[in-house]
Amino acid sequence: AGEFTNVVRATVNDGVLSSEDSVDFGISRLHTSIVVSNVTVYPGDKVAVTIGVSTEDGALFNGVVSVVLNDAAGTAFSVDIVDGVGSFEYNVPKALVEGSHIDISASYDGDATYLGSEASGWIEVLPVSFHVDKSVEGSGFVIGDEVVFVVVVSNDCDGILYDLTVSDVLPSGVELVEGASY
């Protein structure tokens, strides 16, 4: 790629007569295009993000793309693109809440043949949801009766509920039986 001059010379009679002409021309580098997949996940998930690079001439691209995430750590790394495709894995922080976005910026600097390009994508965090149900087994209790409470925590989403803590406060006058599971 670049600007060039091509010169032609013709001579006859051992250089006694000559003619020369030149032409200026340019060769442009070819365009590249990057596509970053968008991903929707739950907190704590490990995700694979795909990056594709295509070229104006249709050749399969092989090279390196720089990636930057706007997460708390400002994560930056390189992704090898082979035959137009590359990917990376990312562990979504467990502490992220619904609606959080991690923006992905990908860029290729270009080389002697191809112009650089950039693209962006995102990782969106879905809401985790769960509910707690509590019931008591039996009825009509009198002083000294053993009362059995049943507590069920149900996960209402496909995500994992990390660091789940369940606490249950017994009513005044009710004591936990020694050795009982809770």
SVG drawing of the C-alpha trace seen along z (x, -y; Angstrom):
<svg xmlns="http://www.w3.org/2000/svg" viewBox="-56 -11 81 45">
<polyline fill="none" stroke="black" stroke-width="0.4" points="0.0,0.0 1.2,-3.5 1.9,-6.0 4.1,-4.7 5.7,-6.0 6.3,-3.6 8.8,-4.7 9.3,-3.2 12.3,-3.9 12.8,-3.0 16.1,-3.4 17.2,-2.7 20.6,-2.8 22.5,-2.0 20.9,-4.8 21.3,-7.5 17.5,-7.9 15.4,-7.4 12.0,-8.1 10.7,-8.0 7.4,-8.3 6.1,-7.7 2.8,-7.2 1.9,-7.9 -0.6,-5.6 -1.7,-4.6 -2.6,-1.3 -4.9,-1.5 -4.9,0.9 -8.0,3.0 -10.7,2.4 -11.4,4.8 -14.5,5.1 -14.8,6.4 -18.0,7.9 -18.2,8.5 -20.9,10.8 -23.3,9.4 -23.9,11.7 -26.6,11.9 -25.7,13.8 -26.2,14.1 -23.8,12.9 -21.0,15.5 -21.4,17.1 -18.4,17.9 -19.1,16.6 -17.5,17.0 -17.4,13.9 -16.8,14.3 -14.9,11.8 -15.1,12.0 -12.9,10.1 -13.7,9.9 -11.7,8.3 -12.7,6.3 -11.0,8.9 -12.7,11.8 -9.5,13.4 -9.6,15.2 -8.1,12.9 -5.4,14.0 -4.0,11.6 -4.4,10.1 -7.2,8.0 -6.8,5.9 -9.7,6.1 -10.6,3.8 -13.4,4.4 -14.9,1.6 -15.1,3.8 -13.8,2.8 -10.3,4.1 -10.1,2.4 -9.3,5.8 -7.2,5.6 -5.8,8.4 -5.2,9.7 -7.3,12.2 -5.8,14.3 -8.0,14.4 -7.6,17.5 -9.5,17.8 -11.6,14.8 -12.7,15.9 -11.4,15.7 -13.0,15.8 -12.3,15.2 -13.8,16.4 -14.8,14.1 -16.0,14.8 -18.8,12.3 -18.3,11.0 -20.8,12.5 -21.4,9.1 -22.9,7.5 -26.5,6.7 -29.3,6.8 -28.9,4.4 -25.1,4.1 -23.3,3.8 -19.7,4.6 -18.7,2.8 -16.3,4.6 -14.0,2.6 -12.1,4.5 -9.6,2.9 -7.2,4.0 -4.3,1.6 -3.9,2.6 -0.8,3.6 0.7,3.1 -2.2,4.8 -5.2,4.0 -6.6,0.9 -7.3,0.9 -10.9,1.1 -12.8,1.2 -16.0,2.5 -17.8,2.8 -20.2,5.2 -21.4,5.8 -22.1,8.3 -25.5,7.7 -26.2,9.1 -29.7,10.6 -31.6,10.5 -31.4,13.4 -34.7,14.2 -35.7,16.5 -38.4,16.8 -38.7,18.2 -41.6,20.2 -42.1,21.1 -44.7,23.4 -45.4,25.3 -46.2,29.0 -49.4,29.5 -51.6,27.2 -53.3,26.9 -50.0,26.9 -49.9,26.8 -47.0,25.9 -44.3,28.6 -45.2,29.7 -42.5,29.9 -43.2,27.6 -41.6,28.3 -41.0,25.4 -40.2,26.1 -38.3,23.4 -37.8,23.8 -35.7,21.4 -36.5,21.7 -34.3,20.4 -36.7,18.8 -34.0,18.2 -31.3,20.2 -28.5,18.3 -26.7,19.6 -27.6,17.9 -24.1,17.2 -23.5,16.4 -27.1,17.2 -27.8,16.8 -31.0,17.9 -31.9,16.7 -35.1,17.5 -36.0,15.9 -38.1,18.1 -41.0,16.3 -40.7,15.3 -41.4,18.2 -40.3,20.8 -36.9,22.5 -34.7,24.5 -34.6,28.2 -31.0,29.2 -29.7,31.4 -32.5,30.3 -31.4,29.4 -32.1,25.9"/>
</svg>
